[in-house]
Amino acid sequence: MVAERVAAVWRIEAPRIVGALTRFVGDFALAEDLAQEALAEALEQWPAQGVPRNPGAWLTAVAKRRAIDGWRRRERYDERMAAIAHDLEAERAAEAEQPPYDPDRIDDDVLRLVFVACHPVLSREARVALTLRVVGGLTSEEVARMFLVPVSTVQQRVVRAKKTLADAGVAFEVPPRTELPTRLDAVLGVLYLIFTEGHAASGGEDWMRPELSREALRLARIVAALLPGEPEAQGLVALMELTAARFPARTDAEGAPVLLADQDRSRWERGAIGRGRAALERADAIGRGRGPYALQAAIALEHDRAASVEETDWDAIVAVYDALAELSGSPLVALNRAVAVSMADGPEPALVIVDGLAGEPRLALSHLLPSVRGELLARLGRHEEARVEFELAAERTQNARERAVLLAKASRRS
């Protein structure tokens, strides 16, 4: 039980702990090592002493003590303490000279951590792996499942990324405003992936990890405020708000999944829908057209404003998917478009689309393709074929809740 609590605390608090430690020690890789050592100490002490009232603060304090012990052992204690004292004095002096509001200043260690992990010196694969691992709190196994690569590949990417950042002397800071647009795509992409993992967990016992999605949304709001003239920053906030609005209805009291057609739409958060709609309007008002995030937000808005699945404007959703497919060329977009086509025009034309994706390498190991195919076959009355597809999807998914849903669908076709 305590081990599960430790794991839950780490998932929620890891970004703040590592961020605070990076600012304290000035070394990103060392900060994560110290955090992991504190986590190991928690696993030893908490079973006997109990979980502290503020476990995140406890872990941070332990990690800081370990850092100080390390400096002492390396006979750098006095030098480092003097440097920290000097930095604190400099910070106080700078604060005294600053105006009451500085739009370029962000007192958020997690956001700094995102920009460090998404630094241009890293490859795209390394940025994603490092951010999901450290900022998102995902395990190497979960990241590997998301991208259908071996766990060892993810681990190697993370290790190499830390070394690259250290060798390049990357500062723990949000880049100047003039540099933000060049870093934007990487940051938005990673925040989107973190939100997606929270919306539909790739593995484990829980259907969702809403705390991950909420943190991604919080950071996306900050980025959008930093860059109000960037439509995709506004589009991502819109997508997250409009999707998160449905979170209260996506699980029942026991945490079991509630699918879209069965959700109590009165439980959807109208405030979040309003914020999402406003963010999409801001993106449109910039006048540079809709990018992938804004287009996905438009699809989410069609769902959110419909009174039921039957009353949803599926033709409008198909049209948006057409635009999205043209922009992205993603097989997952094509698969989602097939679902919309099935609702607009029936399962038969949708099945033709899905069968055309059967040889797509990026879907070869995913549970999504057989899951969608099973739904279409069931609607066509081809129940035995549907059962086989649902069982295949259940075998492929790493999420226990999703597996239970798929097996239940399979049993109904027996």
C-alpha positions as CSV (number, residue, x, y, z in Angstrom):
1,M,0.0,0.0,0.0
2,V,2.8,2.5,0.9
3,A,4.7,1.6,-2.3
4,E,1.6,2.5,-4.2
5,R,1.3,5.8,-2.4
6,V,4.9,6.5,-3.1
7,A,4.4,5.8,-6.8
8,A,1.3,8.1,-6.8
9,V,3.2,10.9,-5.1
10,W,6.0,10.6,-7.6
11,R,3.6,10.7,-10.6
12,I,2.1,13.9,-9.3
13,E,5.0,15.7,-7.7
14,A,8.0,14.6,-9.9
15,P,8.1,17.6,-12.2
16,R,8.0,20.1,-9.3
17,I,10.6,18.2,-7.3
18,V,13.0,17.8,-10.2
19,G,12.4,21.5,-11.2
20,A,13.1,22.8,-7.7
21,L,16.2,20.6,-7.4
22,T,17.5,21.7,-10.8
23,R,17.3,25.3,-9.7
24,F,19.0,24.4,-6.4
25,V,21.9,22.4,-7.8
26,G,22.2,23.9,-11.2
27,D,22.4,20.5,-12.9
28,F,19.4,18.8,-14.5
29,A,20.8,15.3,-14.5
30,L,22.1,15.5,-10.9
31,A,18.6,16.9,-9.9
32,E,16.9,13.8,-11.2
33,D,19.4,11.5,-9.6
34,L,18.9,13.2,-6.3
35,A,15.1,12.9,-6.7
36,Q,15.4,9.2,-7.4
37,E,17.6,8.7,-4.3
38,A,15.0,10.5,-2.2
39,L,12.3,8.3,-3.7
40,A,14.3,5.2,-2.6
41,E,14.6,6.6,0.9
42,A,10.9,7.1,1.0
43,L,10.3,3.5,0.1
44,E,12.6,2.6,3.1
45,Q,11.2,5.0,5.7
46,W,7.5,5.5,5.0
47,P,6.4,2.0,5.7
48,A,7.7,2.3,9.2
49,Q,7.2,6.0,9.9
50,G,4.1,6.7,7.8
51,V,3.5,8.9,4.8
52,P,4.3,12.6,5.7
53,R,1.6,15.2,5.5
54,N,3.4,16.9,2.6
55,P,5.2,14.1,0.8
56,G,6.4,16.3,-2.1
57,A,8.1,18.7,0.3
58,W,9.6,15.7,2.2
59,L,11.1,14.3,-1.0
60,T,12.5,17.7,-2.0
61,A,14.0,18.3,1.4
62,V,15.7,14.8,1.5
63,A,17.1,15.4,-2.0
64,K,18.5,18.8,-1.0
65,R,20.2,17.3,2.0
66,R,21.7,14.6,-0.2
67,A,23.0,17.4,-2.5
68,I,24.6,19.2,0.4
69,D,26.1,16.0,1.7
70,G,27.6,15.4,-1.7
71,W,29.1,18.9,-1.8
72,R,30.6,18.3,1.6
73,R,32.2,15.1,0.5
74,R,33.7,16.8,-2.5
75,E,35.1,19.6,-0.3
76,R,33.0,22.1,-2.2
77,Y,30.6,22.9,0.6
78,D,32.0,26.3,1.4
79,E,32.4,27.3,-2.2
80,R,28.9,26.2,-3.1
81,M,27.3,27.8,-0.1
82,A,29.0,31.0,-0.9
83,A,27.8,30.8,-4.5
84,I,24.2,30.1,-3.3
85,A,24.4,33.0,-0.9
86,H,25.7,35.2,-3.7
87,D,22.9,34.1,-6.0
88,L,20.3,34.8,-3.3
89,E,21.6,38.3,-2.8
90,A,21.6,38.9,-6.5
91,E,18.0,37.7,-6.8
92,R,16.9,40.0,-3.9
93,A,18.7,42.9,-5.6
94,A,17.2,42.1,-8.9
95,E,13.7,41.8,-7.4
96,A,14.1,45.2,-5.7
97,E,14.9,46.8,-9.1
98,Q,12.2,45.1,-11.1
99,P,8.8,46.8,-11.9
100,P,5.7,45.2,-10.2
101,Y,5.0,43.2,-13.4
102,D,7.5,41.7,-15.8
103,P,5.8,39.8,-18.7
104,D,9.1,37.9,-19.4
105,R,9.5,36.6,-15.9
106,I,8.0,33.2,-15.1
107,D,8.4,31.8,-11.5
108,D,7.5,28.3,-12.5
109,D,10.1,25.6,-12.2
110,V,8.0,23.1,-14.1
111,L,7.7,25.3,-17.1
112,R,11.5,25.9,-17.0
113,L,11.9,22.2,-16.9
114,V,9.8,21.8,-20.0
115,F,11.9,24.3,-22.0
116,V,15.1,22.6,-20.8
117,A,13.8,19.2,-21.8
118,C,12.7,20.6,-25.2
119,H,16.0,22.4,-25.9
120,P,17.0,22.5,-29.6
121,V,20.3,20.7,-28.9
122,L,18.2,17.6,-28.5
123,S,16.7,15.5,-31.2
124,R,12.9,15.4,-31.4
125,E,12.9,11.8,-30.1
126,A,15.1,12.8,-27.2
127,R,13.0,15.8,-26.3
128,V,9.8,13.8,-26.2
129,A,11.3,10.9,-24.2
130,L,13.0,13.2,-21.7
131,T,10.0,15.4,-21.1
132,L,7.5,12.5,-20.8
133,R,9.9,10.7,-18.4
134,V,10.8,13.6,-16.2
135,V,8.0,16.2,-16.6
136,G,5.2,13.8,-17.3
137,G,6.3,11.3,-14.6
138,L,5.8,8.4,-17.0
139,T,7.9,5.3,-16.7
140,S,10.3,4.2,-19.5
141,E,7.9,1.3,-20.1
142,E,4.9,3.7,-20.6
143,V,6.8,5.9,-23.0
144,A,8.0,2.9,-24.9
145,R,4.3,1.7,-25.3
146,M,3.2,5.2,-26.5
147,F,5.8,5.1,-29.4
148,L,5.9,1.3,-29.9
149,V,9.7,1.1,-29.3
150,P,11.7,-1.1,-27.0
151,V,12.1,0.1,-23.4
152,S,15.9,0.1,-23.9
153,T,15.5,2.6,-26.7
154,V,13.7,5.0,-24.4
155,Q,16.2,4.6,-21.6
156,Q,19.1,5.3,-24.0
157,R,17.4,8.4,-25.4
158,V,16.9,9.7,-21.8
159,V,20.5,9.0,-20.8
160,R,21.9,10.6,-24.0
161,A,19.6,13.6,-23.7
162,K,20.9,14.3,-20.1
163,K,24.5,14.1,-21.3
164,T,23.8,16.4,-24.2
165,L,22.2,19.0,-22.0
166,A,25.1,18.8,-19.6
167,D,27.8,19.0,-22.3
168,A,26.0,22.0,-23.8
169,G,25.7,23.8,-20.5
170,V,22.0,24.4,-21.0
171,A,20.7,27.0,-18.5
172,F,17.7,26.3,-16.3
173,E,15.5,29.0,-17.7
174,V,12.6,29.9,-20.0
175,P,14.2,31.3,-23.2
176,P,13.9,35.0,-24.0
177,R,10.6,36.1,-25.6
178,T,12.4,36.5,-28.9
179,E,13.4,32.8,-29.0
180,L,10.1,31.4,-27.8
181,P,8.5,30.9,-31.3
182,T,11.4,28.7,-32.5
183,R,11.0,26.4,-29.4
184,L,7.2,26.4,-29.6
185,D,6.5,23.3,-31.7
186,A,8.6,21.0,-29.5
187,V,7.0,22.3,-26.3
188,L,3.4,22.1,-27.6
189,G,4.0,18.7,-29.0
190,V,5.2,17.3,-25.7
191,L,2.4,19.0,-23.7
192,Y,-0.1,17.4,-26.1
193,L,1.4,14.0,-25.5
194,I,1.4,14.4,-21.8
195,F,-2.3,15.5,-21.9
196,T,-3.1,12.5,-24.2
197,E,-1.5,10.1,-21.7
198,G,-3.7,11.5,-19.0
199,H,-6.8,11.4,-21.1
200,A,-6.3,7.7,-22.0
201,A,-3.6,6.0,-20.0
202,S,-1.4,3.7,-22.1
203,G,-1.0,1.2,-19.3
204,G,-1.8,0.4,-15.7
205,E,-5.0,-0.1,-13.7
206,D,-6.5,3.3,-14.3
207,W,-8.6,4.3,-17.4
208,M,-7.4,7.9,-17.0
209,R,-4.6,9.9,-15.3
210,P,-6.4,13.3,-15.1
211,E,-3.7,14.9,-12.9
212,L,-1.3,14.6,-15.9
213,S,-3.8,16.2,-18.2
214,R,-4.5,19.0,-15.8
215,E,-0.8,19.8,-15.4
216,A,-0.4,19.8,-19.2
217,L,-3.3,22.2,-19.5
218,R,-1.9,24.5,-16.8
219,L,1.5,24.7,-18.7
220,A,-0.3,25.1,-22.0
221,R,-2.2,28.1,-20.6
222,I,1.1,29.7,-19.5
223,V,2.7,29.1,-22.9
224,A,-0.4,30.6,-24.7
225,A,-0.2,33.6,-22.4
226,L,3.4,34.1,-23.3
227,L,2.7,33.9,-27.0
228,P,-0.8,35.3,-27.5
229,G,-0.1,35.7,-31.3
230,E,0.6,32.1,-31.9
231,P,-2.6,30.3,-33.1
232,E,-1.5,26.8,-32.3
233,A,-0.7,27.7,-28.7
234,Q,-4.3,28.9,-28.4
235,G,-5.5,25.9,-30.4
236,L,-3.9,23.5,-28.0
237,V,-5.4,25.2,-25.0
238,A,-8.8,25.0,-26.7
239,L,-8.4,21.3,-27.5
240,M,-7.4,20.5,-23.9
241,E,-10.2,22.5,-22.3
242,L,-12.8,21.1,-24.6
243,T,-11.6,17.5,-24.0
244,A,-11.1,17.9,-20.3
245,A,-14.7,19.2,-20.0
246,R,-15.9,15.6,-20.5
247,F,-13.6,14.1,-17.8
248,P,-16.2,14.0,-15.0
249,A,-18.4,11.8,-17.1
250,R,-15.7,9.4,-18.5
251,T,-15.6,7.1,-15.5
252,D,-18.2,5.8,-13.1
253,A,-17.9,5.7,-9.3
254,E,-15.6,2.6,-9.4
255,G,-13.3,4.2,-12.1
256,A,-14.7,2.0,-14.9
257,P,-14.8,3.6,-18.3
258,V,-18.0,5.2,-19.5
259,L,-18.0,5.5,-23.3
260,L,-19.1,8.7,-25.1
261,A,-22.6,7.3,-26.1
262,D,-23.3,6.4,-22.5
263,Q,-22.0,9.6,-20.7
264,D,-24.3,11.8,-18.7
265,R,-23.7,15.1,-20.6
266,S,-25.1,17.1,-17.7
267,R,-21.8,16.3,-15.9
268,W,-19.7,17.9,-18.6
269,E,-18.0,21.1,-17.3
270,R,-19.7,24.0,-19.1
271,G,-17.1,26.4,-17.8
272,A,-14.3,24.4,-19.5
273,I,-16.4,24.3,-22.7
274,G,-16.7,28.0,-22.6
275,R,-13.0,28.5,-22.0
276,G,-12.2,26.1,-24.9
277,R,-14.6,27.9,-27.3
278,A,-13.0,31.2,-26.3
279,A,-9.5,29.9,-26.9
280,L,-10.5,28.6,-30.3
281,E,-12.0,31.9,-31.2
282,R,-8.7,33.6,-30.2
283,A,-6.8,31.2,-32.5
284,D,-9.1,32.0,-35.4
285,A,-8.9,35.7,-34.7
286,I,-5.1,35.7,-35.3
287,G,-6.0,35.0,-38.9
288,R,-3.4,32.4,-39.9
289,G,-5.7,29.5,-40.4
290,R,-6.2,26.4,-38.2
291,G,-3.3,24.1,-37.5
292,P,-3.6,20.5,-36.2
293,Y,-4.4,21.5,-32.6
294,A,-7.1,24.0,-33.6
295,L,-8.6,21.5,-36.0
296,Q,-8.8,18.8,-33.3
297,A,-10.3,21.5,-31.0
298,A,-13.0,22.1,-33.6
299,I,-13.8,18.4,-33.6
300,A,-14.0,18.4,-29.8
301,L,-16.3,21.4,-29.8
302,E,-18.7,19.6,-32.2
303,H,-18.9,16.8,-29.6
304,D,-19.3,19.1,-26.7
305,R,-22.2,21.1,-28.1
306,A,-24.2,18.1,-29.2
307,A,-27.1,16.9,-27.0
308,S,-26.3,13.3,-27.9
309,V,-24.3,11.1,-30.1
310,E,-27.2,10.9,-32.6
311,E,-27.5,14.7,-32.7
312,T,-23.8,15.3,-33.3
313,D,-23.0,16.9,-36.7
314,W,-20.9,14.0,-38.0
315,D,-20.7,15.4,-41.5
316,A,-19.0,18.5,-40.0
317,I,-16.6,16.3,-38.1
318,V,-15.7,14.3,-41.2
319,A,-14.9,17.6,-43.0
320,V,-12.6,18.7,-40.2
321,Y,-10.9,15.3,-40.3
322,D,-10.4,15.7,-44.0
323,A,-8.5,18.9,-43.4
324,L,-6.5,17.4,-40.5
325,A,-5.6,14.3,-42.6
326,E,-4.3,16.6,-45.3
327,L,-2.1,18.5,-42.8
328,S,-0.8,15.5,-40.8
329,G,-0.9,12.4,-43.0
330,S,-1.2,10.4,-39.8
331,P,-2.7,6.9,-39.9
332,L,-4.3,7.6,-36.5
333,V,-6.1,10.6,-37.9
334,A,-7.3,8.4,-40.8
335,L,-8.5,5.8,-38.3
336,N,-10.4,8.4,-36.3
337,R,-11.8,9.8,-39.5
338,A,-13.2,6.3,-40.3
339,V,-15.1,6.3,-37.0
340,A,-16.7,9.6,-38.0
341,V,-17.5,8.3,-41.5
342,S,-19.2,5.3,-39.9
343,M,-21.5,7.7,-37.9
344,A,-22.2,9.9,-40.9
345,D,-22.5,7.3,-43.7
346,G,-22.7,3.9,-42.0
347,P,-20.2,1.2,-41.1
348,E,-19.6,-0.2,-44.6
349,P,-17.7,2.6,-46.1
350,A,-15.8,3.1,-42.9
351,L,-14.7,-0.5,-42.9
352,V,-13.2,0.0,-46.3
353,I,-11.1,2.8,-44.9
354,V,-10.0,0.7,-41.9
355,D,-9.1,-2.3,-44.0
356,G,-6.9,0.0,-46.1
357,L,-5.0,0.9,-43.0
358,A,-4.2,-2.8,-42.1
359,G,-0.7,-2.6,-43.5
360,E,0.2,0.7,-41.8
361,P,3.4,0.0,-39.7
362,R,2.5,2.6,-37.1
363,L,-0.7,0.8,-36.3
364,A,0.7,-2.7,-36.5
365,L,1.0,-3.3,-32.8
366,S,-1.7,-0.9,-31.6
367,H,-5.0,-2.1,-30.1
368,L,-6.8,0.8,-31.8
369,L,-7.1,-0.7,-35.3
370,P,-8.7,-4.1,-34.2
371,S,-10.9,-2.2,-31.7
372,V,-12.4,0.1,-34.4
373,R,-12.7,-2.8,-36.8
374,G,-14.5,-4.9,-34.2
375,E,-17.0,-2.1,-33.7
376,L,-17.7,-1.8,-37.4
377,L,-18.0,-5.5,-37.9
378,A,-20.4,-5.7,-35.0
379,R,-22.6,-3.0,-36.5
380,L,-22.7,-5.0,-39.7
381,G,-23.8,-8.1,-37.9
382,R,-20.6,-10.0,-38.5
383,H,-20.4,-11.0,-34.8
384,E,-17.8,-13.8,-35.0
385,E,-15.3,-11.6,-36.9
386,A,-16.0,-8.8,-34.4
387,R,-15.3,-11.1,-31.4
388,V,-11.9,-12.0,-32.9
389,E,-11.0,-8.3,-33.4
390,F,-12.1,-7.3,-29.9
391,E,-10.0,-10.2,-28.4
392,L,-7.0,-9.1,-30.4
393,A,-7.4,-5.5,-29.2
394,A,-7.7,-6.7,-25.6
395,E,-4.5,-8.7,-26.0
396,R,-2.6,-5.7,-27.3
397,T,-3.8,-3.0,-24.9
398,Q,-1.7,-2.5,-21.7
399,N,-4.5,-0.7,-19.8
400,A,-6.5,-3.0,-17.5
401,R,-9.7,-1.0,-17.7
402,E,-9.6,-0.8,-21.4
403,R,-8.9,-4.6,-21.6
404,A,-12.0,-5.3,-19.5
405,V,-14.2,-3.2,-21.8
406,L,-12.9,-4.9,-24.9
407,L,-13.3,-8.4,-23.4
408,A,-16.9,-7.5,-22.5
409,K,-17.6,-6.5,-26.1
410,A,-16.0,-9.8,-27.2
411,S,-18.2,-11.8,-24.9
412,R,-21.3,-10.2,-26.2
413,R,-20.4,-11.4,-29.7
414,S,-19.9,-15.0,-28.6
